[in-house]
Each structure stands twice: as C-alpha cells, then as structure tokens.
C-alpha cells in the first residue's frame, strides 16, 4: 500500500496505488459517492465536526469508537524550554 503526497502553493495532490487505491474505490462504491471529490468533502466534514477526535461506527448494532493508529498521529514536541 502506498500514498504519495505532493504539495504546492495552496494545493495538495495525493497519489494512491496498490491496496490504498483499492480501498478508496471500495469506499466510493459502498457509500455510492458520485466521485472522489464528494467522498473527500464528506470525510473531511465529518472529521472536522467531531469534538474529541473519535469517530463512532455502528458495529453489530453497537457504537464503537475509532481513532487513528498511534503511528499515524503527529508527535507533540515536548522539549523543555525552561
């Protein structure tokens, strides 16, 4: 799986290949999004609306909280400037 990120002046290009691209297409089909832009807008909006950085999914009829894996999160700088 691979995601390559290219940033420029006020723009971001993501290149998905292998398993990441397959999962992306799977979500588009499962949720019946008309295109990639619609999916990304929805995903970004949902993540911005959550108050505690936890998303809840319906798992077997019960809510289950999901957070990003630790290796996906930016490490906070805990340097001591005293």
Jmol script that loads the backbone (N, CA, C; Angstrom):
load data "model"
ATOM      1  N   UNK A   1       0.844  -1.184   0.000  1.00  0.00           N
ATOM      2  CA  UNK A   1       0.000   0.000   0.000  1.00  0.00           C
ATOM      3  C   UNK A   1       0.883   1.239   0.000  1.00  0.00           C
ATOM      4  N   UNK A   2       0.451   2.244  -0.744  1.00  0.00           N
ATOM      5  CA  UNK A   2       1.260   3.452  -0.801  1.00  0.00           C
ATOM      6  C   UNK A   2       0.396   4.666  -1.096  1.00  0.00           C
ATOM      7  N   UNK A   3       0.711   5.741  -0.398  1.00  0.00           N
ATOM      8  CA  UNK A   3       0.133   7.047  -0.679  1.00  0.00           C
ATOM      9  C   UNK A   3       1.298   8.000  -0.827  1.00  0.00           C
ATOM     10  N   UNK A   4       1.343   8.686  -1.950  1.00  0.00           N
ATOM     11  CA  UNK A   4       2.386   9.685  -2.170  1.00  0.00           C
ATOM     12  C   UNK A   4       1.738  11.052  -2.143  1.00  0.00           C
ATOM     13  N   UNK A   5       2.367  11.990  -1.455  1.00  0.00           N
ATOM     14  CA  UNK A   5       1.822  13.330  -1.280  1.00  0.00           C
ATOM     15  C   UNK A   5       2.707  14.342  -1.977  1.00  0.00           C
ATOM     16  N   UNK A   6       2.084  15.191  -2.781  1.00  0.00           N
ATOM     17  CA  UNK A   6       2.794  16.273  -3.460  1.00  0.00           C
ATOM     18  C   UNK A   6       2.097  17.573  -3.077  1.00  0.00           C
ATOM     19  N   UNK A   7       2.829  18.468  -2.433  1.00  0.00           N
ATOM     20  CA  UNK A   7       2.231  19.737  -2.029  1.00  0.00           C
ATOM     21  C   UNK A   7       2.807  20.866  -2.859  1.00  0.00           C
ATOM     22  N   UNK A   8       1.973  21.845  -3.082  1.00  0.00           N
ATOM     23  CA  UNK A   8       2.385  23.018  -3.832  1.00  0.00           C
ATOM     24  C   UNK A   8       1.763  24.246  -3.211  1.00  0.00           C
ATOM     25  N   UNK A   9       1.731  25.315  -3.956  1.00  0.00           N
ATOM     26  CA  UNK A   9       1.150  26.552  -3.481  1.00  0.00           C
ATOM     27  C   UNK A   9      -0.370  26.398  -3.353  1.00  0.00           C
ATOM     28  N   UNK A  10      -0.840  26.224  -2.128  1.00  0.00           N
ATOM     29  CA  UNK A  10      -2.275  26.096  -1.851  1.00  0.00           C
ATOM     30  C   UNK A  10      -2.929  24.898  -2.546  1.00  0.00           C
ATOM     31  N   UNK A  11      -2.161  23.820  -2.761  1.00  0.00           N
ATOM     32  CA  UNK A  11      -2.772  22.622  -3.328  1.00  0.00           C
ATOM     33  C   UNK A  11      -2.061  21.385  -2.825  1.00  0.00           C
ATOM     34  N   UNK A  12      -2.786  20.292  -2.877  1.00  0.00           N
ATOM     35  CA  UNK A  12      -2.269  19.000  -2.441  1.00  0.00           C
ATOM     36  C   UNK A  12      -2.697  17.955  -3.460  1.00  0.00           C
ATOM     37  N   UNK A  13      -1.763  17.155  -3.908  1.00  0.00           N
ATOM     38  CA  UNK A  13      -2.065  16.050  -4.812  1.00  0.00           C
ATOM     39  C   UNK A  13      -1.693  14.761  -4.094  1.00  0.00           C
ATOM     40  N   UNK A  14      -2.632  13.826  -4.046  1.00  0.00           N
ATOM     41  CA  UNK A  14      -2.376  12.517  -3.457  1.00  0.00           C
ATOM     42  C   UNK A  14      -2.372  11.476  -4.561  1.00  0.00           C
ATOM     43  N   UNK A  15      -1.376  10.621  -4.531  1.00  0.00           N
ATOM     44  CA  UNK A  15      -1.315   9.517  -5.480  1.00  0.00           C
ATOM     45  C   UNK A  15      -1.493   8.226  -4.693  1.00  0.00           C
ATOM     46  N   UNK A  16      -2.593   7.546  -4.971  1.00  0.00           N
ATOM     47  CA  UNK A  16      -2.899   6.279  -4.308  1.00  0.00           C
ATOM     48  C   UNK A  16      -2.576   5.141  -5.261  1.00  0.00           C
ATOM     49  N   UNK A  17      -1.948   4.110  -4.743  1.00  0.00           N
ATOM     50  CA  UNK A  17      -1.763   2.929  -5.569  1.00  0.00           C
ATOM     51  C   UNK A  17      -1.878   1.679  -4.702  1.00  0.00           C
ATOM     52  N   UNK A  18      -1.839   0.561  -5.370  1.00  0.00           N
ATOM     53  CA  UNK A  18      -1.923  -0.744  -4.716  1.00  0.00           C
ATOM     54  C   UNK A  18      -3.163  -0.849  -3.839  1.00  0.00           C
ATOM     55  N   UNK A  19      -3.002  -1.322  -2.623  1.00  0.00           N
ATOM     56  CA  UNK A  19      -4.125  -1.558  -1.723  1.00  0.00           C
ATOM     57  C   UNK A  19      -4.867  -0.309  -1.318  1.00  0.00           C
ATOM     58  N   UNK A  20      -4.163   0.815  -1.176  1.00  0.00           N
ATOM     59  CA  UNK A  20      -4.836   2.059  -0.794  1.00  0.00           C
ATOM     60  C   UNK A  20      -5.832   2.488  -1.867  1.00  0.00           C
ATOM     61  N   UNK A  21      -5.454   2.362  -3.104  1.00  0.00           N
ATOM     62  CA  UNK A  21      -6.356   2.730  -4.197  1.00  0.00           C
ATOM     63  C   UNK A  21      -7.571   1.803  -4.231  1.00  0.00           C
ATOM     64  N   UNK A  22      -7.340   0.534  -3.991  1.00  0.00           N
ATOM     65  CA  UNK A  22      -8.444  -0.432  -3.977  1.00  0.00           C
ATOM     66  C   UNK A  22      -9.420  -0.121  -2.850  1.00  0.00           C
ATOM     67  N   UNK A  23      -8.911   0.210  -1.667  1.00  0.00           N
ATOM     68  CA  UNK A  23      -9.777   0.568  -0.535  1.00  0.00           C
ATOM     69  C   UNK A  23     -10.547   1.851  -0.830  1.00  0.00           C
ATOM     70  N   UNK A  24      -9.894   2.807  -1.454  1.00  0.00           N
ATOM     71  CA  UNK A  24     -10.539   4.063  -1.829  1.00  0.00           C
ATOM     72  C   UNK A  24     -11.727   3.777  -2.754  1.00  0.00           C
ATOM     73  N   UNK A  25     -11.501   2.964  -3.793  1.00  0.00           N
ATOM     74  CA  UNK A  25     -12.573   2.615  -4.736  1.00  0.00           C
ATOM     75  C   UNK A  25     -13.686   1.836  -4.033  1.00  0.00           C
ATOM     76  N   UNK A  26     -13.305   0.992  -3.093  1.00  0.00           N
ATOM     77  CA  UNK A  26     -14.286   0.205  -2.350  1.00  0.00           C
ATOM     78  C   UNK A  26     -15.227   1.124  -1.550  1.00  0.00           C
ATOM     79  N   UNK A  27     -14.667   2.153  -0.908  1.00  0.00           N
ATOM     80  CA  UNK A  27     -15.483   3.112  -0.153  1.00  0.00           C
ATOM     81  C   UNK A  27     -16.399   3.890  -1.099  1.00  0.00           C
ATOM     82  N   UNK A  28     -15.857   4.337  -2.232  1.00  0.00           N
ATOM     83  CA  UNK A  28     -16.690   5.062  -3.209  1.00  0.00           C
ATOM     84  C   UNK A  28     -17.897   4.226  -3.615  1.00  0.00           C
ATOM     85  N   UNK A  29     -17.669   2.952  -3.890  1.00  0.00           N
ATOM     86  CA  UNK A  29     -18.757   2.072  -4.310  1.00  0.00           C
ATOM     87  C   UNK A  29     -19.722   1.776  -3.157  1.00  0.00           C
ATOM     88  N   UNK A  30     -19.192   1.446  -1.985  1.00  0.00           N
ATOM     89  CA  UNK A  30     -20.039   1.080  -0.844  1.00  0.00           C
ATOM     90  C   UNK A  30     -20.964   2.218  -0.447  1.00  0.00           C
ATOM     91  N   UNK A  31     -20.424   3.442  -0.416  1.00  0.00           N
ATOM     92  CA  UNK A  31     -21.212   4.599   0.004  1.00  0.00           C
ATOM     93  C   UNK A  31     -21.915   5.272  -1.173  1.00  0.00           C
ATOM     94  N   UNK A  32     -21.652   4.807  -2.368  1.00  0.00           N
ATOM     95  CA  UNK A  32     -22.289   5.311  -3.594  1.00  0.00           C
ATOM     96  C   UNK A  32     -22.014   6.799  -3.857  1.00  0.00           C
ATOM     97  N   UNK A  33     -20.774   7.223  -3.565  1.00  0.00           N
ATOM     98  CA  UNK A  33     -20.380   8.587  -3.882  1.00  0.00           C
ATOM     99  C   UNK A  33     -20.296   8.735  -5.397  1.00  0.00           C
ATOM    100  N   UNK A  34     -20.678   9.911  -5.880  1.00  0.00           N
ATOM    101  CA  UNK A  34     -20.658  10.113  -7.332  1.00  0.00           C
ATOM    102  C   UNK A  34     -19.245  10.289  -7.866  1.00  0.00           C
ATOM    103  N   UNK A  35     -18.313  10.762  -6.996  1.00  0.00           N
ATOM    104  CA  UNK A  35     -16.923  10.924  -7.427  1.00  0.00           C
ATOM    105  C   UNK A  35     -16.009  11.066  -6.208  1.00  0.00           C
ATOM    106  N   UNK A  36     -14.708  11.116  -6.459  1.00  0.00           N
ATOM    107  CA  UNK A  36     -13.712  11.209  -5.393  1.00  0.00           C
ATOM    108  C   UNK A  36     -13.852  12.501  -4.598  1.00  0.00           C
ATOM    109  N   UNK A  37     -14.154  13.593  -5.284  1.00  0.00           N
ATOM    110  CA  UNK A  37     -14.288  14.879  -4.616  1.00  0.00           C
ATOM    111  C   UNK A  37     -15.415  14.842  -3.581  1.00  0.00           C
ATOM    112  N   UNK A  38     -16.529  14.232  -3.920  1.00  0.00           N
ATOM    113  CA  UNK A  38     -17.656  14.132  -2.996  1.00  0.00           C
ATOM    114  C   UNK A  38     -17.272  13.330  -1.761  1.00  0.00           C
ATOM    115  N   UNK A  39     -16.579  12.236  -1.967  1.00  0.00           N
ATOM    116  CA  UNK A  39     -16.129  11.410  -0.847  1.00  0.00           C
ATOM    117  C   UNK A  39     -15.184  12.181   0.066  1.00  0.00           C
ATOM    118  N   UNK A  40     -14.191  12.852  -0.506  1.00  0.00           N
ATOM    119  CA  UNK A  40     -13.228  13.584   0.312  1.00  0.00           C
ATOM    120  C   UNK A  40     -13.892  14.728   1.076  1.00  0.00           C
ATOM    121  N   UNK A  41     -14.815  15.427   0.440  1.00  0.00           N
ATOM    122  CA  UNK A  41     -15.534  16.505   1.131  1.00  0.00           C
ATOM    123  C   UNK A  41     -16.320  15.965   2.315  1.00  0.00           C
ATOM    124  N   UNK A  42     -16.989  14.837   2.120  1.00  0.00           N
ATOM    125  CA  UNK A  42     -17.759  14.220   3.209  1.00  0.00           C
ATOM    126  C   UNK A  42     -16.836  13.794   4.350  1.00  0.00           C
ATOM    127  N   UNK A  43     -15.767  13.094   4.036  1.00  0.00           N
ATOM    128  CA  UNK A  43     -14.841  12.598   5.060  1.00  0.00           C
ATOM    129  C   UNK A  43     -14.220  13.748   5.851  1.00  0.00           C
ATOM    130  N   UNK A  44     -13.805  14.795   5.164  1.00  0.00           N
ATOM    131  CA  UNK A  44     -13.212  15.953   5.836  1.00  0.00           C
ATOM    132  C   UNK A  44     -14.245  16.626   6.732  1.00  0.00           C
ATOM    133  N   UNK A  45     -15.462  16.796   6.245  1.00  0.00           N
ATOM    134  CA  UNK A  45     -16.513  17.433   7.036  1.00  0.00           C
ATOM    135  C   UNK A  45     -16.813  16.644   8.310  1.00  0.00           C
ATOM    136  N   UNK A  46     -16.928  15.341   8.186  1.00  0.00           N
ATOM    137  CA  UNK A  46     -17.208  14.501   9.356  1.00  0.00           C
ATOM    138  C   UNK A  46     -16.093  14.621  10.380  1.00  0.00           C
ATOM    139  N   UNK A  47     -14.857  14.589   9.935  1.00  0.00           N
ATOM    140  CA  UNK A  47     -13.731  14.671  10.865  1.00  0.00           C
ATOM    141  C   UNK A  47     -13.642  16.050  11.517  1.00  0.00           C
ATOM    142  N   UNK A  48     -13.996  17.099  10.792  1.00  0.00           N
ATOM    143  CA  UNK A  48     -13.992  18.440  11.383  1.00  0.00           C
ATOM    144  C   UNK A  48     -15.103  18.604  12.423  1.00  0.00           C
ATOM    145  N   UNK A  49     -16.218  17.913  12.247  1.00  0.00           N
ATOM    146  CA  UNK A  49     -17.349  18.040  13.163  1.00  0.00           C
ATOM    147  C   UNK A  49     -17.167  17.292  14.478  1.00  0.00           C
ATOM    148  N   UNK A  50     -16.345  16.268  14.493  1.00  0.00           N
ATOM    149  CA  UNK A  50     -16.182  15.501  15.727  1.00  0.00           C
ATOM    150  C   UNK A  50     -15.478  16.352  16.781  1.00  0.00           C
ATOM    151  N   UNK A  51     -15.945  16.255  18.015  1.00  0.00           N
ATOM    152  CA  UNK A  51     -15.448  17.125  19.080  1.00  0.00           C
ATOM    153  C   UNK A  51     -14.223  16.581  19.798  1.00  0.00           C
ATOM    154  N   UNK A  52     -14.075  15.266  19.864  1.00  0.00           N
ATOM    155  CA  UNK A  52     -12.974  14.691  20.648  1.00  0.00           C
ATOM    156  C   UNK A  52     -12.049  13.808  19.816  1.00  0.00           C
ATOM    157  N   UNK A  53     -12.036  14.010  18.519  1.00  0.00           N
ATOM    158  CA  UNK A  53     -11.181  13.227  17.626  1.00  0.00           C
ATOM    159  C   UNK A  53     -11.424  11.725  17.734  1.00  0.00           C
ATOM    160  N   UNK A  54     -12.696  11.370  17.945  1.00  0.00           N
ATOM    161  CA  UNK A  54     -13.127   9.977  17.949  1.00  0.00           C
ATOM    162  C   UNK A  54     -14.309   9.873  16.999  1.00  0.00           C
ATOM    163  N   UNK A  55     -14.266   8.923  16.097  1.00  0.00           N
ATOM    164  CA  UNK A  55     -15.400   8.651  15.213  1.00  0.00           C
ATOM    165  C   UNK A  55     -16.073   7.372  15.692  1.00  0.00           C
ATOM    166  N   UNK A  56     -17.388   7.388  15.741  1.00  0.00           N
ATOM    167  CA  UNK A  56     -18.127   6.213  16.176  1.00  0.00           C
ATOM    168  C   UNK A  56     -18.772   5.542  14.976  1.00  0.00           C
ATOM    169  N   UNK A  57     -18.581   4.245  14.900  1.00  0.00           N
ATOM    170  CA  UNK A  57     -19.187   3.459  13.830  1.00  0.00           C
ATOM    171  C   UNK A  57     -20.192   2.498  14.431  1.00  0.00           C
ATOM    172  N   UNK A  58     -21.118   2.030  13.622  1.00  0.00           N
ATOM    173  CA  UNK A  58     -22.082   1.027  14.047  1.00  0.00           C
ATOM    174  C   UNK A  58     -21.470  -0.339  13.793  1.00  0.00           C
ATOM    175  N   UNK A  59     -21.162  -1.055  14.848  1.00  0.00           N
ATOM    176  CA  UNK A  59     -20.552  -2.383  14.736  1.00  0.00           C
ATOM    177  C   UNK A  59     -21.481  -3.384  15.404  1.00  0.00           C
ATOM    178  N   UNK A  60     -22.139  -4.195  14.607  1.00  0.00           N
ATOM    179  CA  UNK A  60     -23.091  -5.190  15.112  1.00  0.00           C
ATOM    180  C   UNK A  60     -24.185  -4.558  15.973  1.00  0.00           C
ATOM    181  N   UNK A  61     -24.629  -3.355  15.579  1.00  0.00           N
ATOM    182  CA  UNK A  61     -25.703  -2.688  16.281  1.00  0.00           C
ATOM    183  C   UNK A  61     -25.269  -1.866  17.488  1.00  0.00           C
ATOM    184  N   UNK A  62     -23.974  -1.801  17.751  1.00  0.00           N
ATOM    185  CA  UNK A  62     -23.463  -1.043  18.893  1.00  0.00           C
ATOM    186  C   UNK A  62     -22.446  -0.006  18.420  1.00  0.00           C
ATOM    187  N   UNK A  63     -22.432   1.172  19.068  1.00  0.00           N
ATOM    188  CA  UNK A  63     -21.429   2.178  18.686  1.00  0.00           C
ATOM    189  C   UNK A  63     -20.032   1.753  19.134  1.00  0.00           C
ATOM    190  N   UNK A  64     -19.082   1.935  18.248  1.00  0.00           N
ATOM    191  CA  UNK A  64     -17.684   1.595  18.550  1.00  0.00           C
ATOM    192  C   UNK A  64     -16.815   2.775  18.147  1.00  0.00           C
ATOM    193  N   UNK A  65     -16.076   3.329  19.101  1.00  0.00           N
ATOM    194  CA  UNK A  65     -15.214   4.474  18.837  1.00  0.00           C
ATOM    195  C   UNK A  65     -13.964   4.068  18.077  1.00  0.00           C
ATOM    196  N   UNK A  66     -13.588   4.889  17.118  1.00  0.00           N
ATOM    197  CA  UNK A  66     -12.375   4.645  16.331  1.00  0.00           C
ATOM    198  C   UNK A  66     -11.508   5.895  16.336  1.00  0.00           C
ATOM    199  N   UNK A  67     -10.234   5.699  16.557  1.00  0.00           N
ATOM    200  CA  UNK A  67      -9.250   6.777  16.495  1.00  0.00           C
ATOM    201  C   UNK A  67      -8.119   6.308  15.586  1.00  0.00           C
ATOM    202  N   UNK A  68      -7.360   7.232  15.024  1.00  0.00           N
ATOM    203  CA  UNK A  68      -6.232   6.812  14.180  1.00  0.00           C
ATOM    204  C   UNK A  68      -5.198   6.029  14.993  1.00  0.00           C
ATOM    205  N   UNK A  69      -4.548   5.097  14.338  1.00  0.00           N
ATOM    206  CA  UNK A  69      -3.462   4.363  14.985  1.00  0.00           C
ATOM    207  C   UNK A  69      -2.373   5.345  15.400  1.00  0.00           C
ATOM    208  N   UNK A  70      -1.698   5.044  16.483  1.00  0.00           N
ATOM    209  CA  UNK A  70      -0.694   5.951  17.042  1.00  0.00           C
ATOM    210  C   UNK A  70       0.377   6.337  16.022  1.00  0.00           C
ATOM    211  N   UNK A  71       0.765   5.400  15.155  1.00  0.00           N
ATOM    212  CA  UNK A  71       1.824   5.709  14.186  1.00  0.00           C
ATOM    213  C   UNK A  71       1.359   6.696  13.100  1.00  0.00           C
ATOM    214  N   UNK A  72       0.064   6.984  13.037  1.00  0.00           N
ATOM    215  CA  UNK A  72      -0.461   7.943  12.069  1.00  0.00           C
ATOM    216  C   UNK A  72      -0.552   9.363  12.621  1.00  0.00           C
ATOM    217  N   UNK A  73      -0.348   9.512  13.920  1.00  0.00           N
ATOM    218  CA  UNK A  73      -0.517  10.798  14.593  1.00  0.00           C
ATOM    219  C   UNK A  73       0.816  11.513  14.745  1.00  0.00           C
ATOM    220  N   UNK A  74       0.786  12.828  14.512  1.00  0.00           N
ATOM    221  CA  UNK A  74       1.974  13.657  14.662  1.00  0.00           C
ATOM    222  C   UNK A  74       2.389  13.678  16.128  1.00  0.00           C
ATOM    223  N   UNK A  75       3.657  13.487  16.378  1.00  0.00           N
ATOM    224  CA  UNK A  75       4.191  13.530  17.746  1.00  0.00           C
ATOM    225  C   UNK A  75       4.245  14.973  18.220  1.00  0.00           C
ATOM    226  N   UNK A  76       3.823  15.199  19.460  1.00  0.00           N
ATOM    227  CA  UNK A  76       3.894  16.534  20.032  1.00  0.00           C
ATOM    228  C   UNK A  76       5.311  16.820  20.520  1.00  0.00           C
ATOM    229  N   UNK A  77       5.745  18.062  20.330  1.00  0.00           N
ATOM    230  CA  UNK A  77       7.067  18.478  20.791  1.00  0.00           C
ATOM    231  C   UNK A  77       6.993  18.709  22.295  1.00  0.00           C
ATOM    232  N   UNK A  78       7.734  17.920  23.047  1.00  0.00           N
ATOM    233  CA  UNK A  78       7.740  18.045  24.497  1.00  0.00           C
ATOM    234  C   UNK A  78       9.096  18.556  24.996  1.00  0.00           C
ATOM    235  N   UNK A  79       9.754  19.362  24.169  1.00  0.00           N
ATOM    236  CA  UNK A  79      11.051  19.899  24.578  1.00  0.00           C
ATOM    237  C   UNK A  79      10.883  20.813  25.778  1.00  0.00           C
ATOM    238  N   UNK A  80      11.891  20.856  26.610  1.00  0.00           N
ATOM    239  CA  UNK A  80      11.854  21.640  27.834  1.00  0.00           C
ATOM    240  C   UNK A  80      12.608  22.941  27.603  1.00  0.00           C
ATOM    241  N   UNK A  81      11.874  24.059  27.463  1.00  0.00           N
ATOM    242  CA  UNK A  81      12.496  25.350  27.183  1.00  0.00           C
ATOM    243  C   UNK A  81      12.749  26.169  28.429  1.00  0.00           C
ATOM    244  N   UNK A  82      12.748  25.551  29.603  1.00  0.00           N
ATOM    245  CA  UNK A  82      12.908  26.289  30.865  1.00  0.00           C
ATOM    246  C   UNK A  82      14.352  26.589  31.171  1.00  0.00           C
TER     247      UNK A  82
END
end "model"
wireframe off; spacefill off
backbone 0.3
color backbone group
